[in-house]
Amino acid sequence: DSLHSPACSAETATPKTGNSPSLEQRRELLKKARDDNARVRAELRQQDDRGHYSDCDPLHSEVKKLQEARKLLRRPA
């Protein structure tokens, strides 16, 4: 039947051969991705501290609005 053509199953099934990334390699890649993510976020935070994001930056003004709204919500009525 056409659903289980060799080409199809070869792509979907994980090969038991050595060419698939091992669990260790996957962990390393995941760790690296996390580190990159953390570094980028740290850089963005530093830029933010230095005031690189002006209020005319649409995303930044959205963030400001959200922060203001959060302050209002936290304040007891």
C-alpha positions in Angstrom: 0.0 0.0 0.0 1.2 3.5 -0.9 1.0 4.9 2.7 3.9 2.7 3.8 6.2 3.3 0.8 9.9 2.7 1.7 10.8 6.4 1.1 8.1 7.5 3.5 9.0 5.2 6.3 12.7 5.8 5.9 12.1 9.5 6.7 9.7 9.1 9.6 11.3 6.1 11.3 14.4 6.9 13.3 17.3 4.9 11.9 19.1 2.6 14.3 22.3 3.4 12.6 25.0 5.7 13.8 24.1 8.6 11.5 21.3 9.9 13.7 22.4 12.3 16.4 22.9 10.4 19.7 21.2 11.5 22.9 24.4 13.0 24.1 24.7 15.1 20.9 21.1 16.2 21.2 21.8 17.3 24.8 24.8 19.2 23.8 22.9 21.0 21.0 20.0 21.8 23.4 22.5 23.1 26.0 24.2 25.3 23.3 20.9 26.6 22.2 20.0 27.5 25.7 23.3 29.2 26.3 22.9 31.2 23.0 19.4 32.2 24.1 20.5 33.3 27.5 23.4 35.3 26.0 21.1 37.1 23.5 18.6 37.9 26.2 21.4 39.3 28.4 22.6 41.4 25.5 19.1 42.7 25.0 18.8 43.5 28.6 22.0 45.5 28.6 20.9 47.4 25.5 17.6 48.1 27.3 19.5 49.4 30.4 21.6 51.7 28.2 18.4 53.1 26.7 18.9 51.8 23.2 15.2 51.2 22.9 13.5 54.5 22.4 9.9 55.0 23.1 9.2 55.3 19.4 10.2 51.6 19.0 6.7 50.0 18.7 7.6 46.9 20.6 9.2 48.8 23.4 6.2 51.1 23.8 4.0 48.0 23.9 6.2 46.6 26.7 5.9 50.0 28.5 2.1 49.9 28.2 2.1 46.3 29.6 4.3 47.3 32.5 2.1 50.3 33.3 -1.0 48.1 33.2 0.6 45.6 35.5 1.4 48.3 38.0 -2.2 49.4 37.9 -3.4 45.8 38.5 -1.0 45.3 41.4 -2.1 48.5 43.1 -4.8 47.7 45.6 -8.1 49.4 44.8 
